[in-house]
């Protein structure tokens, strides 16, 4: 290793150490995704109308806001010590949340932002997936395709175990009726297009791009084409069941069980891969992020400007962002990496950081475990039945179980180095 390189350059070029800010960011995204999954499947529809539910909803939003506000404070006070930054972050979080609760107490205020937090965190997560593909290094094309196929198969295996089997058992045991399921069946649950199916196909496509078209500037061009062309392909149908199921993977919608169609989600992964390529080539991480922040900010502003030309069209529908939103979110995600780097560098390591790093490191296991808990737990709790303190206690229990089951499996699984 070249000792004359800056420390960050050594981390980037070594290919063995993890880049903390990426794990930090991905851990945060995973935390929000799991909160909203638990909330959607277990929280009663009127949960946020209660005092407990309102407080929980606002807490979710305030955590996200505090992360960005803390980074802003660090940028505005570069001479402050790590202890001072930590103290300010704690005071900002506690004082701000108390002020928010006091301000809305007694008001007819019903926030509906949790879904937006979920969608934003998932978009960022997919962009980060592209970065990790680039950072991973020069794996062979066959290895990339093999990994993609494994992810694709794992997605359907998870559908079967987390949804199809519990639903079938619930029907057999009389816990639910076919009418209660509203047309859903064990087969439709098996064919759901979730993030593992998306990731598998996207991994194959990204691997092919890296092998046959190794110039990242062309990747960005392709990502833009995908973003702007996607709405024209959405909901394509032929009337043939098999072909339509394949089209669902490409351009389906939520109502038919396609939460992550390739169009437009693939645009995030490809643009993230381009960003990750340039990050990997940089001699110094901090210098790269400072320079890239201006381009990221420009992309964010450009995306917002595009959205304003036709808000409905460019915002897209629930889980399929329109072209302007794809550009804005991609730029904002890259900009956020710069902002979070300030937190990672200036605030001393602490248990919260360890938690987020751990969840990023064990992301696949955590994702599988939490869905198994949700899917099988529905047989006991029912769909959207919990409210008040019972929901918060169950949420905490699910978080604890997810963490320890996932990290325990990672530690003791066969072949794991002790």
C-alpha angles and dihedrals in degrees: 000000000000105000091198092067119097115261093254090051090055090054092050097046098040091067090203105079120072121242102240098209092056092051089044091053096043092048090055091049092051092049091055094044092054094046092055094043090054090044095050097047100037108023116095115243091248094045096110090052090067124081091247093047093047091050091050093049092050091046090056091052094043093053089057092045093048092056091059095040091051091053089050092052090051091052091049094049106039093159095059119109125245091254091053092050090050093050092049092049092052093047091047092052098044097037094043094048092048090050092049093050091048092049096052097037109124094005124122090243120147113175118204100186102113093091090052090051089051094048092047093049092048093049089051090047092055091048088052089050088061090050092052090050089056095042092050090078138223103339114163122263091246091053091051093049091047092052091048092052090049091052091048092051091045090055093058092041089054091048089054096048100037099039118007097051097043090046092050092048091048090054092047093048093046094242090130136011130225088253091055090057093057096222097321115130136179087261095052089048090052091053096050112131105226133164096282091057089048092046092050095054093039091051090055093048093047091049090052091049093050091050102042102024107031097170110103093204087068090050090058090049090051091048090055091049090051092048095051097038097046099084090058091058099043118122094006112175135184102178091244109115097214095045092045091053089054090047088052088064089053105040111353129139138231095259090064094042101265107131096159113030115174090245112098101353092070089066090067093051094048095046089046089052090054091050090048092050092055091043090054092050094051119107092214126028097208093049091048093049093048092052094042091050091074093051090045091050090049091051091049093051091045091051092050090049090052091049091053091059089066113358098187095047098044094042090056124195131304102299101007114074120207122239097271092048091050091054093045095046093046091051092045092050092053090046090051091058088061091048094048092048087067091056094046092050101040105037114068118245113275141167093274090056090048090052093053093044090051094049091051092048092051097035099134094048092046091049093052095043096050092050092050090052091049096045097048093036090061088069088064104031100031125220116311097341104130126092140162120005092345089066094047092049091049091046091053091047092050091049092050092046092047093050098047097039092049098043091041091054091047090052100044104029115126114279094016113142110243 
